[in-house]
Amino acid sequence: MVPRLFAVRTIATAVLMARDDVEVKEVKVKNVSCDQTAACPDKTTCCKTLDGGWGCCPFPNAVCCSDYRHCCPHGQKCNLEKQRCDTDLQSLPWFEKIPANQRKNVEVKDVPCNKTASCPDRTTCCKTLDGGWGCCPFPNL
């Protein structure tokens, strides 16, 4: 196992610690694309809002209700009169959508540490004990 660097943020400083006993797993988080201007978190559904924007229903493949404010889990029907989500077997309260994330045309840039090393955007270059560079997961430390 390769040693990993971990950053610990204190009130005024960042401390790097090397640990050999931690297994790092890569997790890919995908956004659900509503259109070119908005996206919702993974495992949610984009639904139009009354103002023409986007909201996110907290279920995958959800049913967007025609009131443009609520939604129901996949396979259920919006009951506007009773304000519920219905199936043949049950009736549940319906769910309010959460606001969608607005996409910005933001350029992602590396943070240069020196002429040969850099860290990802929104991180800070931190000197390691061996004189190299580590990336602290906090901007502007």
Residue pairs with C-beta under 8 A, 6 or more apart in sequence:
1 20
1 21
1 23
3 18
3 19
3 20
4 18
4 19
4 22
4 24
5 16
5 17
5 18
5 128
5 134
5 135
6 16
6 17
6 18
6 19
6 22
7 14
7 15
7 16
7 126
7 134
7 135
7 136
7 137
7 138
8 14
8 15
8 16
8 17
9 136
9 138
9 141
13 141
14 124
14 126
14 136
14 138
14 141
16 126
16 128
16 129
16 134
16 136
29 41
29 42
30 42
31 39
31 40
31 41
31 42
31 101
32 39
32 40
32 41
32 42
32 43
32 44
32 45
32 46
32 56
33 39
33 46
34 40
34 46
34 54
34 100
35 54
36 103
37 54
37 102
37 103
38 46
38 53
38 54
38 100
38 101
38 102
38 103
39 46
39 100
39 101
39 103
40 46
40 54
40 56
40 57
40 100
40 101
41 56
41 101
43 59
43 60
44 56
44 57
44 58
44 59
44 60
44 62
44 98
45 56
45 57
45 59
45 60
45 61
45 62
45 64
45 71
46 54
46 55
46 56
46 57
46 100
47 54
47 55
47 56
47 57
47 62
47 64
47 65
47 68
47 71
47 97
48 54
48 55
48 64
48 68
49 55
49 68
49 69
49 97
50 67
50 68
50 69
53 100
54 100
55 69
55 71
55 97
55 98
55 99
55 100
56 97
56 98
56 99
56 100
57 64
57 71
57 95
57 97
58 95
58 98
59 71
59 72
59 73
59 74
59 95
60 74
61 74
62 71
62 72
62 73
62 74
63 71
63 72
63 73
63 74
63 75
63 76
63 77
63 78
63 85
64 71
65 71
65 72
65 78
65 80
65 94
66 78
66 80
67 78
67 80
69 96
69 97
70 78
70 83
70 94
70 95
70 96
70 97
71 78
71 94
71 95
71 97
72 78
72 85
72 92
72 94
72 95
73 85
73 92
75 87
76 85
76 86
76 87
76 92
77 85
77 86
77 87
78 85
78 86
78 94
79 85
79 86
79 91
79 94
82 91
83 93
83 94
84 91
84 92
84 93
84 94
85 91
85 92
85 93
85 94
85 95
86 92
108 120
108 121
109 121
110 118
110 119
110 120
110 121
111 118
111 119
111 120
111 121
111 123
111 124
111 125
111 135
112 118
112 125
113 119
113 125
113 133
114 133
117 125
117 132
117 133
118 125
119 125
119 133
119 135
119 136
120 135
122 139
123 135
123 136
123 137
123 138
123 139
124 135
124 136
124 138
124 139
124 140
124 141
125 133
125 134
125 135
125 136
126 133
126 134
126 135
126 136
126 141
127 133
127 134
128 134
